[in-house]
Amino acid sequence: MFVRRTFLGAVGAATLLLAGGGLAGGAAAETIVVGGKNFTEQQLMAEMTAQYLAAKGYDVDKNAGMGSTVLRSAMENDQIDVYWEYTGTSLITYNKVDEQLSPEETYQRVKDLDAEKGIVWLEPSAANNTYALMMEREDAEAMGIESISDLAAKINGGDEMTFASNAEFAERPDGLRPLQEEYGFRFGRANLKKMDSGLTYKALDEDQVDVALGFATDGRIAAFDFVVLDDDKGYFPNYALAPTIRAEVLEANPDLGDLLNALSAKLDDSTMASLNARVDVEKETIEAVSESFLTEQGLI
């Protein structure tokens, strides 16, 4: 089965959108365009989906490596047919909902809101890749920090703590500023170190910072023996990983729903953390990890 694979960075994808070009070319029933964001878990899900659908007889064009808003815009503009999204991202970033909802309410709300835009949410997986504030275990235990409230108390008590964050989290409506408001503390501008997402783990591991932003299903958390601080006020929403698909593509290819739901059912926190670790820690290729997982699960 021939799978066309291309890589679009955020700049290239944005240029394509501005130019009005269509990835799918209006032939969704013939070629399924699979999208993905620009970090390991999303690269894995895009590759896994491309291999899976190709094995089931589809001609697939994979376009991974996009920024969140660019990828979402590409789907809304009929340029991406399928990609894996997080419920919390759609709720807050795309639909501007700031209510605190349960995981079930979050999923139903984004399903309803996105249906109005021609996007279908299929069955969510049990993987919740929510944000996480991490510390080195030895430091957290020495300082008696188990939760974000404990961290806030230390900072408000005069301890200087440096924080590694990616640029997106520092600006997101569900990001750093409202988190600090919720917990009543501030790292301070001088103590905020912005860097690429993957580098936050390295910075923490090498003692360049005291606290770092991570993602709950990232395999490096366990590999580096980091501790995730308890979000004791329940600030972060649920970020369940789920397949999303354009409604007209699903209508033209109804079996895609069952196929993608079958893959979604195989995913949970520990599975995604293990798959991510194989790429980020053990340095296996995304293609090899994807193929072995699909084979082991009997999907291909």
Secondary structure, DSSP 4 states (H G I P E B T S, - for coil): --EEEEE--HHHHHHHHHHT--SSTT-TTTEEEEEEESSHHHHHHHHHHHHHHHHTT-EEEEEEEE-HHHHHHHHHTTS--EEEEEHHHIIIIIT---S---HHHHHHHHHHHHHTTTEEE----B-B--EEEEEEHHHHHHHT--BHHHHHHHHHTT----EEE-HHHHHSTTSHHHHHHHHT----GGGEEE--HHHHHHHHHTTS-SEEEEETT-THHHHTTEEEPB-TT--SPP-BEEEEEEHHHHHH-THHHHHHHHHHTT-BHHHHHHHHHHHHTS---HHHHHHHHHHHTT--
